Amino acid sequence: MKYGTRWVISDKKKDEYINNLLPHLSTLRARVGVSQDELAGLVGISRQTYCLTESGSRSISWNTFLSIIMFYDYNSRTHDLIRSIGAFPEDLFYQFNLGMASNEPLDKAGENLGVGEMLDELDEAGKRAVKAAVVAEYARCKSMSSAEMISTLSEIINK
């Protein structure tokens, strides 16, 4: 799949975001109050893989990173922390949502979205990440408890 140059993020930048996230995984998970098993199921990896990642013995793929970031970014208890540790891919956010570089003015928001085209190009892991983000945002807006949000996310993602 070729997305075009505006939707490309370098491997170096991906590694930087992942490395910013990894040391904080246990803190983030504790703030939300989910088990390793629950989180692993939500992002589509085994509990063992997640456990190794959280302990620092293993890294994660970019797709898994995006799923984890979406879960934590849309949770009010972890949203600010994700942003403060430099793990949220701001430049990718701008590229995908606004079709521009992060240093361009925001008054062009809404132009060149192409969201439908982007969704059509996603693989299954990407589609799960988008579903997780939408459901997590819905749960946040509805002030659902963590348990209700996890249950809802599990039902949607496992369909």
HELIX and SHEET records of a PDB file:
HELIX    1   1 THR A    5  TRP A    7  5                                   3    
HELIX    2   2 ASP A   11  LEU A   21  1                                  11    
HELIX    3   3 LEU A   22  HIS A   24  5                                   3    
HELIX    4   4 LEU A   25  VAL A   32  1                                   8    
HELIX    5   5 GLN A   36  VAL A   43  1                                   8    
HELIX    6   6 ARG A   47  GLU A   54  1                                   8    
HELIX    7   7 TRP A   62  ASP A   73  1                                  12    
HELIX    8   8 HIS A   79  SER A   84  1                                   6    
HELIX    9   9 GLU A   90  LEU A   98  1                                   9    
HELIX   10  10 LEU A  106  LYS A  108  5                                   3    
HELIX   11  11 VAL A  115  GLU A  121  1                                   7    
HELIX   12  12 GLU A  124  CYS A  141  1                                  18    
HELIX   13  13 SER A  146  ILE A  157  1                                  12    
END                                                                             
